[in-house]
Amino acid sequence: MKQTPAPKNANILTLPLAQLPRWAQWLVLAGLSLILAAIFRVARLPAALLLGPMIAGILVESGGGKVRVPELPFAFAQAVIGCLVARMITADILGDFLRRWPLLMGVVLAVILASSTLGFIMSQWKILPDTTAVWGLLPGAASAMMLMAGAFGADIRLVAFMQYLRVVMVASTASLVARFWVRLPAGAAAAPMPWFPEIHWAAFAATLALVLAGVFLGRRLPIPAGTLLLPMVAGAAFHLGGIFSIELPPWFLGVNYALLGWTIGLRFTRDILARAARALPQIVLSILLLMGFCGLLSWLLAKTLGLDALTAYLATSPGGMDSVAIIAASSPGRIDTPFVMALQTMRFLLILVVGPPLSRWVAKRIKG
């Protein structure tokens, strides 16, 4: 039987993008990012400059676009976020965190146990092959989890889909929570951001040197997420020691937020989406269950330590460290960003230790 051709406007985004040259696809991506970021800013959503490019990247990729953020700019953006976190760390916050570490370690272990259990169940039920579900649900840095998963026999493409779908879901939900959970005083409004303030050039040059060093060393040393962690640790040491202050102009941060958003969004390729389509309901359900469990932990953490609810929510949120840092830094109210990142980093480092033996154990159980 002769098939009826699809209407010309059935996929209005796919046809033009597939035919456009790369530079034109970049223009479409940038234009969509600006429009979405502007809409999110009008809606007063935190991290609008991350979420707008992230969703724009998903739309462009699913519409036939073939652009990609090169590895070097992505590493640069991660190093900038590391410096952003380092700028917020103070000696009082570190001391307070160290006094609470047993409880916080328990929270981290609970999140890892919950994600591992969900991944093990999906593996046992043959929803996804081998240990793919375990690595896909482990809440660490997505790029590091992908590399480690490939080394232990998991399907790296499905792991990438699960990791970045979780990042998008968590980032979007966290932004909505930050927008509607925080109660600002009556009549309070966010002060307009000066995008081009006066720059202290010596401090900015030192910050750029730290970022470049983080990119250089992070890409060469065997440290997962080193381009994020090395500038964060070194920058905190320089900041606390009074060696230099970290200078990050708003326009500079905005560009790097966009680079991170594009990197995440553009990785939702059609091939990955097609591979994951059959297991999509189970994947989404597992992510929602993990987010709900982490939300419950955040409530307990807030009640136990007297933290504000949003700080506790972001600290336990099973998203990427870089996207959580951006949301925390751009949220209204008094978010304890160093505490959030300390808990996120502790969880990430612990996952690096327990991930490989956990993967081997799951593989033996499945084959057994």
Secondary structure, 3 states (H helix, E strand, C coil): CCCCCCCCCCCCCHHHHHHCCHHHHHHHHHHHHHHHHHHHHHCCCCCHHHHHHHHHHHHHHHCCCCCCCCHHHHHHHHHHHHHHHHHHCCHHHHHHHHHCHHHHHHHHHHHHHHHHHHHHHHHHCCCCCCCHHHHHHCCCCHHHHHHHHHHCCCCHHHHHHHHHHHHHHHHHHHHHHHHHHCCCCCCCCCCCCCCCCCCCHHHHHHHHHHHHHHHHHHCCCCCCCHHHHHHHHHHHHHHHCCCCCCCCCHHHHHHHHHHHHHHHHCCCCHHHHHHHCCCHHHHHHHHHHHHHHHHHHHHHHHHHHCCCHHHHHHHHCCCCHHHHHHHHHHCCCCCCHHHHHHHHHHHHHHHHHHHHHHHHHHHHHHHC
